[in-house]
Amino acid sequence: MRNADIRRLDREILATTKKLEAVRRGEWWPLNGSERRAMARALAGGAYKVARGRSAGRDEQRMDATGNSAEIRLNAELTALHGERQRLLTEAARDKAKKKSGWF
């Protein structure tokens, strides 16, 4: 069972890494709902301001900030997944050592 858990975590780590790379490229698909809404609001506001002949600088900053917060969230998820994987590996090694030494 532990190997299955480790494989599952490996798949989640790979998926989260792909999401992080996509966010860094500026793609929206890995964003959660609130982040997507914030990006859409900033995009619409900036488009409106540009159409009126004004600067969309603040809206661009909002989009950048939303992208940065998504990047931070995905980095935190990735760190947690790596920590959980390490914990499972340590437990498996400890159990294996117990069985080998006869202390089970």
Disulfide bonds with the S-S distance in Angstrom:
none
